[in-house]
Structure formats: C-alpha cells, structure tokens
C-alpha cells in the first residue's frame, strides 16, 4: 500500500548552544515534536507522532537560523531528512500507518450462520403481535 506522507510540527524545545566556532547560538532548536499523516490511494488516513532531537553544535554561525525566523517548512525539512535518512525508521513509521489504516477498514460483522434470537417474553407479558388491551 503506497502512502502519501504529510508532516507537521507540534512543538519545539530550544536552548542556547555553543557551536564548534565557540559562538553562542540563542534559542537553538534541540527537540522537535511532530506528526505525520499517511494517506493511502483510497483516501484513508492514519497518524503517527514522533520526536526528534537536534543540536546546533556543528552549525556554523553564518548558517544558523534564528528561532524567530524559523518556518514550519524548514523544521519539517529537518525532520524529514532524519526520517528519510534512516530507511528502517521510515519503514517502521509507514508500516505502523498502514497497520492503523487496515485496522480501521476491518470490521467484525455478525456471523452469517447466527440466528437473530429474540429473547422469550415473560409469561405475564402481552405479545405485541397478538395485541393487547
């Protein structure tokens, strides 16, 4: 089952970090919380939530994006690079999404050979088919 994946960021944690150049990078993202919605060809969806840590220790000062300049698209790109870079992790996420969709599409109907059993009426009850007073 092929899935289309759509990521979004649900929360971030930041702290000041010193990079390899010895510069302090203020409010560097150190933890991301995200979700991905998988949609199959039939339009059925499932959701997976994840958390990915980051560090700015190896980010050159000139390449650092200030917290207030971040966009969701930028952070999603960081997360997707991690997920896409680990084939087994991505496969695990996709298999969990597929499993959720399959569970949603699975029903538990009444057994075809089971009879519709109506419980007996108490002796003093009036049968509604025979009418009553």
Beta strands, then each sheet from edge to edge (+ up, - down):
strand 1: 4-18
strand 2: 24-39
strand 3: 45-53
sheet 1: 1+ 2- 3+
end
